[in-house]
Amino acid sequence: MNLCDFAPEYIRSIQPYQPGKPIAELAREIGLDEAYVIKLASNENPLGTSPLALDAMINALHDVALYPDGSGYELKIALSKRYAVAPEQIILGNGSNDILDLAARVFLKPGATAVYSQHAFAVYPLVVQMIGANGLSIPARDFGHDLPAMLDAITPETRVVFIASPNNPTGTLSGEDELFQFMERVSRDVLVVIDEAYYEYLPETNKPDSIEWLKKFPNLLITRTFSKVYGLAGVRVGFGLTHPDVANLMNRVRQPFNVSSIGLVGALAALQDAEFVQKSYALNRAGMLQLTDGFRKLGIEFIPSYGNFISFNVTGDAANTLKIYQSLLRQGIIVRPLGIYEMPHHLRVTVGLESENKRFLESLENAMGEIA
Ligand SMILES: *Cc1c(COP(=O)(O)O)cnc(C)c1O
């Protein structure tokens, strides 16, 4: 036995999260300029960051010798006004992944179970396994969550259910009525996490009134993030909205300074920048149309998406799908292979700027020519 053998088996068997390939890494590998590389692999905002947030963060750099406000007072007040919830219902995280992790750490332990869907966001199994709890992956229906089957899968050991809506990487949305019925039927002894990382990309008519449900369901945790439409993925800010008692427990478990001072001011300013959010939303709608039109012209199957990304199936064959991925890399385009999501026939592409989408589609056509 050496030291590492003493780490619990459930830790040693964790498959590390695979992030999108960094631009600098690909540029090094193919010997091309970084400026030539287009990364459409991590659902980042192609417009960058809100200019208001950028200014606020640059100013805040002068104070980085000081610890951040560990309570995130100002950001919580702003969020509480925006969403008409009490500050005590808000928990801030180092990205919303941090919130998912806190939920797992508060409610799970070895022997407990968490339920999530097949093809759901990869962080759910990860945070469950880190605790040594059991993750139950419920087969998807048309790539979306099968909520009735997830409800049926709940046992007395189940403490947490993760629902991503829209889900990444499938882009599927659970309907508002279906979600509400799930909340009505599920035991109040089970925490339901509705992960709404892409909420701001939904058309108004598709936005569920989930925050309103907090009044009715003390076992609901809604997570949102500043990483996507607000363009702040690099500074790591997310938040959860829930019952004050749940927030209280999560607050005890989190690191005292889990959100950086730069993140706090960036998020506060980004929240006020309605113009940037609107611009990002509109760009995404147009880009999504551009991509789906392009796929149709190329005869490529895709899963209609409610996010800022879309998954597509070029060849129906896993080996050829990787060849397409590799060919795109050689052409300076980074997308995401989905083998770890049990979707080896799909690749996921983030909606970029018009010029980026165009180059992606041209490169994809080249790649298809190469494998034909
Ligand atoms: C991107 C994403 C998140 C956000 O992660 P952060 O930690 O906030 O950057 C959360 N859930 C899903 C489903 C995502 O795709």
The ligand as an SDF file (V2000), in Angstrom:
LIG
                    3D

 15 15  0  0  0  0  0  0  0  0999 V2000
  -22.0940   25.9210  -18.0410 C   0  0  0  0  0  0  0  0  0  0  0  0
  -23.0160   25.2180  -17.1410 C   0  0  0  0  0  0  0  0  0  0  0  0
  -23.0930   25.5520  -15.7960 C   0  0  0  0  0  0  0  0  0  0  0  0
  -22.3280   26.7310  -15.2750 C   0  0  0  0  0  0  0  0  0  0  0  0
  -21.1540   26.4330  -14.6880 O   0  0  0  0  0  0  0  0  0  0  0  0
  -20.4130   27.5930  -13.9090 P   0  0  0  0  0  0  0  0  0  0  0  0
  -19.7600   26.8440  -12.8010 O   0  0  0  0  0  0  0  0  0  0  0  0
  -21.4350   28.5420  -13.4110 O   0  0  0  0  0  0  0  0  0  0  0  0
  -19.4640   28.2120  -14.8580 O   0  0  0  0  0  0  0  0  0  0  0  0
  -23.9980   24.9030  -14.9810 C   0  0  0  0  0  0  0  0  0  0  0  0
  -24.8070   23.9550  -15.4720 N   0  0  0  0  0  0  0  0  0  0  0  0
  -24.7810   23.6170  -16.7600 C   0  0  0  0  0  0  0  0  0  0  0  0
  -25.7470   22.6020  -17.2610 C   0  0  0  0  0  0  0  0  0  0  0  0
  -23.8630   24.2250  -17.6310 C   0  0  0  0  0  0  0  0  0  0  0  0
  -23.8160   23.8560  -18.9040 O   0  0  0  0  0  0  0  0  0  0  0  0
  1  2  1  0
  2  3  1  0
  2 14  2  0
  3  4  1  0
  3 10  2  0
  4  5  1  0
  5  6  1  0
  6  7  2  0
  6  8  1  0
  6  9  1  0
 10 11  1  0
 11 12  2  0
 12 13  1  0
 12 14  1  0
 14 15  1  0
M  END
$$$$
